[in-house]
C-alpha cells in the first residue's frame, strides 16, 4: 500500500512513502523519544468547530517544537483537559535524532 503524502502539487517538498517505510520511521521516532530523559507533551484540539474537533497529542523532543504547537493548535480549557481521554491522533516530533546525525 502506498500512502499518499504529497501535499501541495509538484512544487511540494513532500514525497510519497510506502506503508513499510512509514511504519519504520514511526518506530524510529518513538524509540528515539523513549531514549530521552525528558519529552514535551501537549494535548490540543484541531478545528474550531466543536462538533468536528480533533483531539491530538503532540510529543516533542525539543521545547521550542512543543511551544510552536502550543501556539498553533487550539488549547483546551482545564475542564476539557480533565475529560480529554484518548487522542484521535498522536504526532511524534523526534526533532534531531541520532539516526539523523549518523546518516
C-alpha positions in Angstrom: 0.0 0.0 0.0 1.3 3.4 -0.9 0.5 6.3 1.4 -0.2 9.5 -0.5 1.7 12.1 1.5 2.4 14.5 -1.4 0.5 17.7 -0.4 0.9 20.8 -2.4 1.4 19.6 -6.0 4.6 19.2 -8.0 6.5 22.0 -6.2 5.9 20.5 -2.8 8.9 19.1 -0.8 6.7 16.3 0.5 7.3 12.8 -1.0 5.2 9.7 -1.3 6.1 7.0 1.2 5.1 3.3 1.2 3.5 1.9 4.3 6.5 -0.1 5.5 8.8 3.0 5.4 6.2 5.0 7.2 6.0 2.4 10.0 9.8 2.0 10.3 10.2 5.8 10.5 7.5 6.0 13.1 9.1 3.2 15.2 12.5 5.0 15.0 10.9 8.3 16.2 9.2 6.5 19.1 12.4 4.7 20.1 14.3 7.9 20.0 11.8 9.7 22.1 11.7 6.8 24.6 15.5 7.2 25.0 15.3 10.8 26.1 15.3 11.9 29.8 12.6 14.5 29.0 10.0 14.9 26.3 7.3 17.6 25.9 3.7 16.6 25.6 0.8 18.8 24.6 -2.9 17.8 24.3 -4.6 20.1 21.9 -7.5 20.4 19.5 -7.6 20.9 15.8 -10.6 22.5 14.0 -12.6 25.3 15.7 -15.9 23.6 15.1 -16.6 21.7 18.3 -18.7 19.1 16.6 -15.8 18.2 14.3 -12.9 18.9 16.6 -9.9 16.5 16.5 -8.1 15.6 19.7 -4.4 15.5 19.1 -1.4 14.6 21.4 1.9 16.1 20.3 5.1 14.5 21.7 8.2 16.6 21.0 11.9 16.1 21.7 12.6 19.9 21.9 10.9 22.6 23.9 10.6 25.0 21.0 8.8 22.5 18.9 6.3 22.0 21.7 5.9 25.7 22.2 5.3 26.2 18.4 2.5 23.5 18.5 1.1 25.0 21.8 0.7 28.4 19.9 -0.5 26.8 16.7 -3.2 24.5 17.9 -6.4 25.2 19.9 -5.6 25.0 23.6 -8.2 23.1 25.7 -9.5 24.6 28.9 -8.7 22.9 32.2 -12.1 21.2 32.2 -11.6 20.0 28.6 -8.2 18.6 29.6 -9.8 16.6 32.5 -12.1 14.9 30.0 -9.6 14.8 27.1 -9.3 11.0 27.1 -7.6 9.2 24.2 -6.5 11.4 21.4 -7.7 10.9 17.9 -4.1 11.3 16.6 -0.6 11.4 18.1 2.1 13.4 16.4 5.7 12.3 17.2 8.2 15.1 16.6 11.6 13.4 17.2 13.5 16.5 16.2 17.1 15.7 15.6 17.6 12.0 16.3 20.8 10.1 16.5 19.8 8.5 13.1 19.9 12.0 11.5 23.4 12.6 12.9 24.8 9.2 11.7 23.4 9.4 8.2 
